[in-house]
Amino acid sequence: MMSSVLFSGPLIVFLIFVAPLWLILHYRSKRKMSNNLSSDDHERIHMLTEKARGLQTRLETLERILDAESPSWRNRYE
């Protein structure tokens, strides 16, 4: 009987105070994570998009140079 009383006290405290607070904080953090992108994220995406466009331009330039200097280069690598 005594061991069940010792066990039920902390269990009741956990269920009344800790568990609801834990659930509230958990779902609040999940909601914050699922919100729209921050301005920092938008800025990074814009920067990466510009970098990707620049790399695409460089690749096209390199392909034009290779086409002019060695027209059969694509056959070896495709």
PyMOL Python script that loads the backbone (N, CA, C, O; Angstrom):
from pymol import cmd

cmd.read_pdbstr("""\
ATOM      1  N   MET A   1       0.824  -1.201   0.000  1.00  0.00           N
ATOM      2  CA  MET A   1       0.000   0.000   0.000  1.00  0.00           C
ATOM      3  C   MET A   1       0.862   1.256   0.000  1.00  0.00           C
ATOM      4  O   MET A   1       0.571   2.220  -0.709  1.00  0.00           O
ATOM      5  N   MET A   2       1.918   1.239   0.796  1.00  0.00           N
ATOM      6  CA  MET A   2       2.787   2.412   0.929  1.00  0.00           C
ATOM      7  C   MET A   2       3.499   2.730  -0.390  1.00  0.00           C
ATOM      8  O   MET A   2       3.670   3.898  -0.741  1.00  0.00           O
ATOM      9  N   SER A   3       3.916   1.677  -1.122  1.00  0.00           N
ATOM     10  CA  SER A   3       4.620   1.911  -2.377  1.00  0.00           C
ATOM     11  C   SER A   3       3.689   2.519  -3.424  1.00  0.00           C
ATOM     12  O   SER A   3       4.142   3.311  -4.250  1.00  0.00           O
ATOM     13  N   SER A   4       2.421   2.175  -3.413  1.00  0.00           N
ATOM     14  CA  SER A   4       1.490   2.761  -4.379  1.00  0.00           C
ATOM     15  C   SER A   4       1.236   4.231  -4.068  1.00  0.00           C
ATOM     16  O   SER A   4       1.017   5.018  -4.989  1.00  0.00           O
ATOM     17  N   VAL A   5       1.259   4.620  -2.811  1.00  0.00           N
ATOM     18  CA  VAL A   5       1.092   6.022  -2.431  1.00  0.00           C
ATOM     19  C   VAL A   5       2.312   6.822  -2.861  1.00  0.00           C
ATOM     20  O   VAL A   5       2.185   7.938  -3.364  1.00  0.00           O
ATOM     21  N   LEU A   6       3.505   6.245  -2.659  1.00  0.00           N
ATOM     22  CA  LEU A   6       4.741   6.917  -3.071  1.00  0.00           C
ATOM     23  C   LEU A   6       4.805   7.077  -4.586  1.00  0.00           C
ATOM     24  O   LEU A   6       5.355   8.057  -5.087  1.00  0.00           O
ATOM     25  N   PHE A   7       4.255   6.135  -5.297  1.00  0.00           N
ATOM     26  CA  PHE A   7       4.269   6.177  -6.751  1.00  0.00           C
ATOM     27  C   PHE A   7       3.176   7.087  -7.306  1.00  0.00           C
ATOM     28  O   PHE A   7       3.394   7.767  -8.309  1.00  0.00           O
ATOM     29  N   SER A   8       2.035   7.110  -6.689  1.00  0.00           N
ATOM     30  CA  SER A   8       0.911   7.874  -7.228  1.00  0.00           C
ATOM     31  C   SER A   8       1.100   9.382  -7.049  1.00  0.00           C
ATOM     32  O   SER A   8       0.619  10.156  -7.877  1.00  0.00           O
ATOM     33  N   GLY A   9       1.778   9.812  -6.007  1.00  0.00           N
ATOM     34  CA  GLY A   9       2.001  11.252  -5.801  1.00  0.00           C
ATOM     35  C   GLY A   9       2.757  11.896  -6.957  1.00  0.00           C
ATOM     36  O   GLY A   9       2.251  12.840  -7.563  1.00  0.00           O
ATOM     37  N   PRO A  10       3.967  11.407  -7.283  1.00  0.00           N
ATOM     38  CA  PRO A  10       4.692  11.974  -8.425  1.00  0.00           C
ATOM     39  C   PRO A  10       3.955  11.803  -9.748  1.00  0.00           C
ATOM     40  O   PRO A  10       4.043  12.660 -10.627  1.00  0.00           O
ATOM     41  N   LEU A  11       3.231  10.699  -9.888  1.00  0.00           N
ATOM     42  CA  LEU A  11       2.468  10.481 -11.118  1.00  0.00           C
ATOM     43  C   LEU A  11       1.375  11.535 -11.276  1.00  0.00           C
ATOM     44  O   LEU A  11       1.174  12.060 -12.371  1.00  0.00           O
ATOM     45  N   ILE A  12       0.680  11.841 -10.206  1.00  0.00           N
ATOM     46  CA  ILE A  12      -0.375  12.861 -10.255  1.00  0.00           C
ATOM     47  C   ILE A  12       0.215  14.220 -10.572  1.00  0.00           C
ATOM     48  O   ILE A  12      -0.338  14.957 -11.388  1.00  0.00           O
ATOM     49  N   VAL A  13       1.343  14.570  -9.932  1.00  0.00           N
ATOM     50  CA  VAL A  13       2.011  15.854 -10.211  1.00  0.00           C
ATOM     51  C   VAL A  13       2.428  15.915 -11.674  1.00  0.00           C
ATOM     52  O   VAL A  13       2.271  16.943 -12.332  1.00  0.00           O
ATOM     53  N   PHE A  14       2.962  14.801 -12.177  1.00  0.00           N
ATOM     54  CA  PHE A  14       3.377  14.765 -13.581  1.00  0.00           C
ATOM     55  C   PHE A  14       2.186  14.974 -14.508  1.00  0.00           C
ATOM     56  O   PHE A  14       2.260  15.772 -15.443  1.00  0.00           O
ATOM     57  N   LEU A  15       1.107  14.273 -14.261  1.00  0.00           N
ATOM     58  CA  LEU A  15      -0.058  14.350 -15.143  1.00  0.00           C
ATOM     59  C   LEU A  15      -0.770  15.693 -15.066  1.00  0.00           C
ATOM     60  O   LEU A  15      -1.361  16.127 -16.054  1.00  0.00           O
ATOM     61  N   ILE A  16      -0.730  16.359 -13.919  1.00  0.00           N
ATOM     62  CA  ILE A  16      -1.439  17.631 -13.766  1.00  0.00           C
ATOM     63  C   ILE A  16      -0.612  18.803 -14.263  1.00  0.00           C
ATOM     64  O   ILE A  16      -1.146  19.714 -14.895  1.00  0.00           O
ATOM     65  N   PHE A  17       0.676  18.792 -13.987  1.00  0.00           N
ATOM     66  CA  PHE A  17       1.499  19.965 -14.288  1.00  0.00           C
ATOM     67  C   PHE A  17       2.457  19.770 -15.469  1.00  0.00           C
ATOM     68  O   PHE A  17       2.478  20.584 -16.392  1.00  0.00           O
ATOM     69  N   VAL A  18       3.232  18.712 -15.440  1.00  0.00           N
ATOM     70  CA  VAL A  18       4.301  18.538 -16.426  1.00  0.00           C
ATOM     71  C   VAL A  18       3.760  18.144 -17.796  1.00  0.00           C
ATOM     72  O   VAL A  18       4.136  18.754 -18.797  1.00  0.00           O
ATOM     73  N   ALA A  19       2.900  17.154 -17.863  1.00  0.00           N
ATOM     74  CA  ALA A  19       2.411  16.665 -19.155  1.00  0.00           C
ATOM     75  C   ALA A  19       1.677  17.740 -19.964  1.00  0.00           C
ATOM     76  O   ALA A  19       1.965  17.887 -21.152  1.00  0.00           O
ATOM     77  N   PRO A  20       0.744  18.495 -19.379  1.00  0.00           N
ATOM     78  CA  PRO A  20       0.093  19.534 -20.183  1.00  0.00           C
ATOM     79  C   PRO A  20       1.067  20.613 -20.667  1.00  0.00           C
ATOM     80  O   PRO A  20       0.981  21.059 -21.811  1.00  0.00           O
ATOM     81  N   LEU A  21       1.986  21.027 -19.802  1.00  0.00           N
ATOM     82  CA  LEU A  21       2.973  22.027 -20.204  1.00  0.00           C
ATOM     83  C   LEU A  21       3.862  21.485 -21.311  1.00  0.00           C
ATOM     84  O   LEU A  21       4.185  22.191 -22.266  1.00  0.00           O
ATOM     85  N   TRP A  22       4.248  20.239 -21.174  1.00  0.00           N
ATOM     86  CA  TRP A  22       5.071  19.594 -22.184  1.00  0.00           C
ATOM     87  C   TRP A  22       4.336  19.557 -23.526  1.00  0.00           C
ATOM     88  O   TRP A  22       4.924  19.883 -24.557  1.00  0.00           O
ATOM     89  N   LEU A  23       3.082  19.171 -23.525  1.00  0.00           N
ATOM     90  CA  LEU A  23       2.303  19.120 -24.765  1.00  0.00           C
ATOM     91  C   LEU A  23       2.119  20.502 -25.383  1.00  0.00           C
ATOM     92  O   LEU A  23       2.245  20.663 -26.597  1.00  0.00           O
ATOM     93  N   ILE A  24       1.824  21.491 -24.556  1.00  0.00           N
ATOM     94  CA  ILE A  24       1.644  22.859 -25.062  1.00  0.00           C
ATOM     95  C   ILE A  24       2.923  23.349 -25.722  1.00  0.00           C
ATOM     96  O   ILE A  24       2.886  23.869 -26.837  1.00  0.00           O
ATOM     97  N   LEU A  25       4.048  23.188 -25.044  1.00  0.00           N
ATOM     98  CA  LEU A  25       5.318  23.653 -25.611  1.00  0.00           C
ATOM     99  C   LEU A  25       5.700  22.865 -26.856  1.00  0.00           C
ATOM    100  O   LEU A  25       6.247  23.434 -27.800  1.00  0.00           O
ATOM    101  N   HIS A  26       5.422  21.574 -26.871  1.00  0.00           N
ATOM    102  CA  HIS A  26       5.738  20.755 -28.040  1.00  0.00           C
ATOM    103  C   HIS A  26       4.972  21.220 -29.278  1.00  0.00           C
ATOM    104  O   HIS A  26       5.561  21.437 -30.336  1.00  0.00           O
ATOM    105  N   TYR A  27       3.656  21.370 -29.135  1.00  0.00           N
ATOM    106  CA  TYR A  27       2.861  21.758 -30.298  1.00  0.00           C
ATOM    107  C   TYR A  27       3.089  23.211 -30.689  1.00  0.00           C
ATOM    108  O   TYR A  27       2.944  23.560 -31.861  1.00  0.00           O
ATOM    109  N   ARG A  28       3.441  24.061 -29.738  1.00  0.00           N
ATOM    110  CA  ARG A  28       3.774  25.447 -30.074  1.00  0.00           C
ATOM    111  C   ARG A  28       5.052  25.499 -30.899  1.00  0.00           C
ATOM    112  O   ARG A  28       5.132  26.259 -31.864  1.00  0.00           O
ATOM    113  N   SER A  29       6.044  24.709 -30.539  1.00  0.00           N
ATOM    114  CA  SER A  29       7.282  24.694 -31.314  1.00  0.00           C
ATOM    115  C   SER A  29       7.056  24.089 -32.696  1.00  0.00           C
ATOM    116  O   SER A  29       7.650  24.541 -33.675  1.00  0.00           O
ATOM    117  N   LYS A  30       6.203  23.072 -32.781  1.00  0.00           N
ATOM    118  CA  LYS A  30       5.884  22.496 -34.095  1.00  0.00           C
ATOM    119  C   LYS A  30       5.189  23.516 -34.997  1.00  0.00           C
ATOM    120  O   LYS A  30       5.469  23.584 -36.194  1.00  0.00           O
ATOM    121  N   ARG A  31       4.278  24.311 -34.419  1.00  0.00           N
ATOM    122  CA  ARG A  31       3.574  25.328 -35.200  1.00  0.00           C
ATOM    123  C   ARG A  31       4.551  26.391 -35.687  1.00  0.00           C
ATOM    124  O   ARG A  31       4.458  26.836 -36.831  1.00  0.00           O
ATOM    125  N   LYS A  32       5.475  26.800 -34.842  1.00  0.00           N
ATOM    126  CA  LYS A  32       6.463  27.804 -35.253  1.00  0.00           C
ATOM    127  C   LYS A  32       7.339  27.286 -36.373  1.00  0.00           C
ATOM    128  O   LYS A  32       7.693  28.033 -37.286  1.00  0.00           O
ATOM    129  N   MET A  33       7.692  26.011 -36.311  1.00  0.00           N
ATOM    130  CA  MET A  33       8.549  25.442 -37.351  1.00  0.00           C
ATOM    131  C   MET A  33       7.804  25.324 -38.678  1.00  0.00           C
ATOM    132  O   MET A  33       8.428  25.387 -39.738  1.00  0.00           O
ATOM    133  N   SER A  34       6.507  25.156 -38.641  1.00  0.00           N
ATOM    134  CA  SER A  34       5.753  24.965 -39.872  1.00  0.00           C
ATOM    135  C   SER A  34       5.281  26.280 -40.489  1.00  0.00           C
ATOM    136  O   SER A  34       4.696  26.279 -41.572  1.00  0.00           O
ATOM    137  N   ASN A  35       5.527  27.394 -39.815  1.00  0.00           N
ATOM    138  CA  ASN A  35       5.138  28.689 -40.375  1.00  0.00           C
ATOM    139  C   ASN A  35       5.928  28.988 -41.632  1.00  0.00           C
ATOM    140  O   ASN A  35       6.859  28.265 -41.986  1.00  0.00           O
ATOM    141  N   ASN A  36       5.546  30.059 -42.298  1.00  0.00           N
ATOM    142  CA  ASN A  36       6.224  30.453 -43.532  1.00  0.00           C
ATOM    143  C   ASN A  36       7.706  30.684 -43.294  1.00  0.00           C
ATOM    144  O   ASN A  36       8.161  30.791 -42.155  1.00  0.00           O
ATOM    145  N   LEU A  37       8.440  30.757 -44.378  1.00  0.00           N
ATOM    146  CA  LEU A  37       9.874  30.988 -44.300  1.00  0.00           C
ATOM    147  C   LEU A  37      10.156  32.382 -43.751  1.00  0.00           C
ATOM    148  O   LEU A  37       9.393  33.322 -43.973  1.00  0.00           O
ATOM    149  N   SER A  38      11.256  32.491 -43.040  1.00  0.00           N
ATOM    150  CA  SER A  38      11.648  33.791 -42.506  1.00  0.00           C
ATOM    151  C   SER A  38      12.279  34.633 -43.622  1.00  0.00           C
ATOM    152  O   SER A  38      12.557  34.126 -44.709  1.00  0.00           O
ATOM    153  N   SER A  39      12.496  35.895 -43.348  1.00  0.00           N
ATOM    154  CA  SER A  39      13.114  36.765 -44.351  1.00  0.00           C
ATOM    155  C   SER A  39      14.539  36.311 -44.626  1.00  0.00           C
ATOM    156  O   SER A  39      15.031  36.462 -45.744  1.00  0.00           O
ATOM    157  N   ASP A  40      15.210  35.756 -43.616  1.00  0.00           N
ATOM    158  CA  ASP A  40      16.553  35.199 -43.809  1.00  0.00           C
ATOM    159  C   ASP A  40      16.518  34.045 -44.809  1.00  0.00           C
ATOM    160  O   ASP A  40      17.380  33.935 -45.681  1.00  0.00           O
ATOM    161  N   ASP A  41      15.508  33.190 -44.667  1.00  0.00           N
ATOM    162  CA  ASP A  41      15.366  32.057 -45.578  1.00  0.00           C
ATOM    163  C   ASP A  41      15.093  32.530 -47.001  1.00  0.00           C
ATOM    164  O   ASP A  41      15.652  31.991 -47.956  1.00  0.00           O
ATOM    165  N   HIS A  42      14.224  33.548 -47.142  1.00  0.00           N
ATOM    166  CA  HIS A  42      13.946  34.099 -48.474  1.00  0.00           C
ATOM    167  C   HIS A  42      15.213  34.682 -49.092  1.00  0.00           C
ATOM    168  O   HIS A  42      15.466  34.515 -50.285  1.00  0.00           O
ATOM    169  N   GLU A  43      15.994  35.356 -48.281  1.00  0.00           N
ATOM    170  CA  GLU A  43      17.235  35.955 -48.779  1.00  0.00           C
ATOM    171  C   GLU A  43      18.216  34.871 -49.230  1.00  0.00           C
ATOM    172  O   GLU A  43      18.859  35.004 -50.271  1.00  0.00           O
ATOM    173  N   ARG A  44      18.326  33.805 -48.448  1.00  0.00           N
ATOM    174  CA  ARG A  44      19.212  32.693 -48.828  1.00  0.00           C
ATOM    175  C   ARG A  44      18.750  32.034 -50.121  1.00  0.00           C
ATOM    176  O   ARG A  44      19.560  31.719 -50.993  1.00  0.00           O
ATOM    177  N   ILE A  45      17.442  31.830 -50.237  1.00  0.00           N
ATOM    178  CA  ILE A  45      16.912  31.212 -51.456  1.00  0.00           C
ATOM    179  C   ILE A  45      17.199  32.094 -52.664  1.00  0.00           C
ATOM    180  O   ILE A  45      17.582  31.595 -53.722  1.00  0.00           O
ATOM    181  N   HIS A  46      17.013  33.407 -52.510  1.00  0.00           N
ATOM    182  CA  HIS A  46      17.299  34.334 -53.609  1.00  0.00           C
ATOM    183  C   HIS A  46      18.782  34.278 -53.985  1.00  0.00           C
ATOM    184  O   HIS A  46      19.127  34.244 -55.166  1.00  0.00           O
ATOM    185  N   MET A  47      19.662  34.269 -52.966  1.00  0.00           N
ATOM    186  CA  MET A  47      21.095  34.228 -53.219  1.00  0.00           C
ATOM    187  C   MET A  47      21.478  32.926 -53.924  1.00  0.00           C
ATOM    188  O   MET A  47      22.266  32.944 -54.870  1.00  0.00           O
ATOM    189  N   LEU A  48      20.930  31.802 -53.473  1.00  0.00           N
ATOM    190  CA  LEU A  48      21.236  30.515 -54.103  1.00  0.00           C
ATOM    191  C   LEU A  48      20.688  30.432 -55.519  1.00  0.00           C
ATOM    192  O   LEU A  48      21.309  29.821 -56.388  1.00  0.00           O
ATOM    193  N   THR A  49      19.533  31.039 -55.759  1.00  0.00           N
ATOM    194  CA  THR A  49      18.977  31.062 -57.111  1.00  0.00           C
ATOM    195  C   THR A  49      19.879  31.847 -58.048  1.00  0.00           C
ATOM    196  O   THR A  49      20.137  31.415 -59.172  1.00  0.00           O
ATOM    197  N   GLU A  50      20.361  33.002 -57.590  1.00  0.00           N
ATOM    198  CA  GLU A  50      21.276  33.804 -58.406  1.00  0.00           C
ATOM    199  C   GLU A  50      22.574  33.051 -58.668  1.00  0.00           C
ATOM    200  O   GLU A  50      23.103  33.093 -59.779  1.00  0.00           O
ATOM    201  N   LYS A  51      23.088  32.364 -57.655  1.00  0.00           N
ATOM    202  CA  LYS A  51      24.315  31.592 -57.824  1.00  0.00           C
ATOM    203  C   LYS A  51      24.096  30.463 -58.822  1.00  0.00           C
ATOM    204  O   LYS A  51      24.970  30.187 -59.644  1.00  0.00           O
ATOM    205  N   ALA A  52      22.939  29.807 -58.759  1.00  0.00           N
ATOM    206  CA  ALA A  52      22.625  28.725 -59.696  1.00  0.00           C
ATOM    207  C   ALA A  52      22.524  29.254 -61.124  1.00  0.00           C
ATOM    208  O   ALA A  52      22.977  28.600 -62.063  1.00  0.00           O
ATOM    209  N   ARG A  53      21.931  30.437 -61.289  1.00  0.00           N
ATOM    210  CA  ARG A  53      21.865  31.037 -62.636  1.00  0.00           C
ATOM    211  C   ARG A  53      23.257  31.338 -63.161  1.00  0.00           C
ATOM    212  O   ARG A  53      23.551  31.098 -64.332  1.00  0.00           O
ATOM    213  N   GLY A  54      24.123  31.869 -62.287  1.00  0.00           N
ATOM    214  CA  GLY A  54      25.499  32.155 -62.694  1.00  0.00           C
ATOM    215  C   GLY A  54      26.240  30.884 -63.091  1.00  0.00           C
ATOM    216  O   GLY A  54      26.970  30.875 -64.083  1.00  0.00           O
ATOM    217  N   LEU A  55      26.060  29.822 -62.331  1.00  0.00           N
ATOM    218  CA  LEU A  55      26.701  28.550 -62.664  1.00  0.00           C
ATOM    219  C   LEU A  55      26.156  27.972 -63.961  1.00  0.00           C
ATOM    220  O   LEU A  55      26.898  27.370 -64.736  1.00  0.00           O
ATOM    221  N   GLN A  56      24.864  28.152 -64.197  1.00  0.00           N
ATOM    222  CA  GLN A  56      24.264  27.675 -65.444  1.00  0.00           C
ATOM    223  C   GLN A  56      24.861  28.431 -66.632  1.00  0.00           C
ATOM    224  O   GLN A  56      25.155  27.834 -67.667  1.00  0.00           O
ATOM    225  N   THR A  57      25.035  29.728 -66.480  1.00  0.00           N
ATOM    226  CA  THR A  57      25.637  30.545 -67.539  1.00  0.00           C
ATOM    227  C   THR A  57      27.068  30.090 -67.815  1.00  0.00           C
ATOM    228  O   THR A  57      27.477  29.964 -68.969  1.00  0.00           O
ATOM    229  N   ARG A  58      27.821  29.845 -66.748  1.00  0.00           N
ATOM    230  CA  ARG A  58      29.205  29.374 -66.918  1.00  0.00           C
ATOM    231  C   ARG A  58      29.233  28.034 -67.627  1.00  0.00           C
ATOM    232  O   ARG A  58      30.065  27.819 -68.509  1.00  0.00           O
ATOM    233  N   LEU A  59      28.345  27.140 -67.260  1.00  0.00           N
ATOM    234  CA  LEU A  59      28.293  25.827 -67.888  1.00  0.00           C
ATOM    235  C   LEU A  59      27.980  25.947 -69.378  1.00  0.00           C
ATOM    236  O   LEU A  59      28.605  25.285 -70.206  1.00  0.00           O
ATOM    237  N   GLU A  60      27.015  26.792 -69.708  1.00  0.00           N
ATOM    238  CA  GLU A  60      26.669  26.986 -71.119  1.00  0.00           C
ATOM    239  C   GLU A  60      27.843  27.571 -71.894  1.00  0.00           C
ATOM    240  O   GLU A  60      28.085  27.186 -73.038  1.00  0.00           O
ATOM    241  N   THR A  61      28.577  28.504 -71.275  1.00  0.00           N
ATOM    242  CA  THR A  61      29.749  29.088 -71.919  1.00  0.00           C
ATOM    243  C   THR A  61      30.822  28.026 -72.148  1.00  0.00           C
ATOM    244  O   THR A  61      31.407  27.954 -73.228  1.00  0.00           O
ATOM    245  N   LEU A  62      31.078  27.204 -71.135  1.00  0.00           N
ATOM    246  CA  LEU A  62      32.066  26.130 -71.287  1.00  0.00           C
ATOM    247  C   LEU A  62      31.654  25.141 -72.371  1.00  0.00           C
ATOM    248  O   LEU A  62      32.494  24.671 -73.138  1.00  0.00           O
ATOM    249  N   GLU A  63      30.375  24.830 -72.435  1.00  0.00           N
ATOM    250  CA  GLU A  63      29.911  23.913 -73.476  1.00  0.00           C
ATOM    251  C   GLU A  63      30.085  24.514 -74.865  1.00  0.00           C
ATOM    252  O   GLU A  63      30.452  23.811 -75.807  1.00  0.00           O
ATOM    253  N   ARG A  64      29.822  25.818 -74.995  1.00  0.00           N
ATOM    254  CA  ARG A  64      30.041  26.480 -76.303  1.00  0.00           C
ATOM    255  C   ARG A  64      31.517  26.443 -76.688  1.00  0.00           C
ATOM    256  O   ARG A  64      31.849  26.200 -77.848  1.00  0.00           O
ATOM    257  N   ILE A  65      32.403  26.682 -75.721  1.00  0.00           N
ATOM    258  CA  ILE A  65      33.841  26.644 -76.006  1.00  0.00           C
ATOM    259  C   ILE A  65      34.249  25.232 -76.427  1.00  0.00           C
ATOM    260  O   ILE A  65      34.974  25.056 -77.406  1.00  0.00           O
ATOM    261  N   LEU A  66      33.783  24.234 -75.688  1.00  0.00           N
ATOM    262  CA  LEU A  66      34.110  22.852 -76.050  1.00  0.00           C
ATOM    263  C   LEU A  66      33.529  22.475 -77.412  1.00  0.00           C
ATOM    264  O   LEU A  66      34.173  21.762 -78.181  1.00  0.00           O
ATOM    265  N   ASP A  67      32.322  22.945 -77.715  1.00  0.00           N
ATOM    266  CA  ASP A  67      31.721  22.661 -79.033  1.00  0.00           C
ATOM    267  C   ASP A  67      32.567  23.261 -80.148  1.00  0.00           C
ATOM    268  O   ASP A  67      32.724  22.653 -81.207  1.00  0.00           O
ATOM    269  N   ALA A  68      33.113  24.454 -79.913  1.00  0.00           N
ATOM    270  CA  ALA A  68      33.917  25.117 -80.936  1.00  0.00           C
ATOM    271  C   ALA A  68      35.281  24.437 -81.085  1.00  0.00           C
ATOM    272  O   ALA A  68      35.777  24.284 -82.201  1.00  0.00           O
ATOM    273  N   GLU A  69      35.885  24.030 -79.971  1.00  0.00           N
ATOM    274  CA  GLU A  69      37.229  23.471 -80.034  1.00  0.00           C
ATOM    275  C   GLU A  69      37.255  21.963 -80.290  1.00  0.00           C
ATOM    276  O   GLU A  69      38.181  21.465 -80.930  1.00  0.00           O
ATOM    277  N   SER A  70      36.272  21.247 -79.809  1.00  0.00           N
ATOM    278  CA  SER A  70      36.236  19.796 -79.962  1.00  0.00           C
ATOM    279  C   SER A  70      34.785  19.362 -80.136  1.00  0.00           C
ATOM    280  O   SER A  70      34.122  18.981 -79.171  1.00  0.00           O
ATOM    281  N   PRO A  71      34.295  19.422 -81.382  1.00  0.00           N
ATOM    282  CA  PRO A  71      32.872  19.152 -81.619  1.00  0.00           C
ATOM    283  C   PRO A  71      32.395  17.768 -81.178  1.00  0.00           C
ATOM    284  O   PRO A  71      31.202  17.581 -80.940  1.00  0.00           O
ATOM    285  N   SER A  72      33.290  16.812 -81.067  1.00  0.00           N
ATOM    286  CA  SER A  72      32.861  15.456 -80.723  1.00  0.00           C
ATOM    287  C   SER A  72      32.951  15.159 -79.218  1.00  0.00           C
ATOM    288  O   SER A  72      32.820  13.999 -78.825  1.00  0.00           O
ATOM    289  N   TRP A  73      33.163  16.133 -78.397  1.00  0.00           N
ATOM    290  CA  TRP A  73      33.336  15.897 -76.967  1.00  0.00           C
ATOM    291  C   TRP A  73      32.074  15.323 -76.312  1.00  0.00           C
ATOM    292  O   TRP A  73      32.151  14.542 -75.363  1.00  0.00           O
ATOM    293  N   ARG A  74      30.924  15.724 -76.832  1.00  0.00           N
ATOM    294  CA  ARG A  74      29.663  15.235 -76.237  1.00  0.00           C
ATOM    295  C   ARG A  74      29.489  13.730 -76.455  1.00  0.00           C
ATOM    296  O   ARG A  74      28.925  13.042 -75.605  1.00  0.00           O
ATOM    297  N   ASN A  75      29.967  13.222 -77.579  1.00  0.00           N
ATOM    298  CA  ASN A  75      29.835  11.791 -77.855  1.00  0.00           C
ATOM    299  C   ASN A  75      30.584  10.955 -76.829  1.00  0.00           C
ATOM    300  O   ASN A  75      30.158   9.847 -76.503  1.00  0.00           O
ATOM    301  N   ARG A  76      31.694  11.471 -76.318  1.00  0.00           N
ATOM    302  CA  ARG A  76      32.504  10.713 -75.361  1.00  0.00           C
ATOM    303  C   ARG A  76      31.878  10.705 -73.975  1.00  0.00           C
ATOM    304  O   ARG A  76      32.131   9.779 -73.204  1.00  0.00           O
ATOM    305  N   TYR A  77      31.067  11.707 -73.629  1.00  0.00           N
ATOM    306  CA  TYR A  77      30.570  11.842 -72.270  1.00  0.00           C
ATOM    307  C   TYR A  77      29.071  11.632 -72.113  1.00  0.00           C
ATOM    308  O   TYR A  77      28.556  11.729 -70.999  1.00  0.00           O
ATOM    309  N   GLU A  78      28.381  11.357 -73.161  1.00  0.00           N
ATOM    310  CA  GLU A  78      26.929  11.129 -73.054  1.00  0.00           C
ATOM    311  C   GLU A  78      26.607   9.671 -73.063  1.00  0.00           C
ATOM    312  O   GLU A  78      25.438   9.297 -72.982  1.00  0.00           O
TER     313      GLU A  78
END
""", "prot")
cmd.dss("prot")
cmd.show_as("cartoon", "prot")
cmd.util.cbc("prot")
cmd.orient("prot")
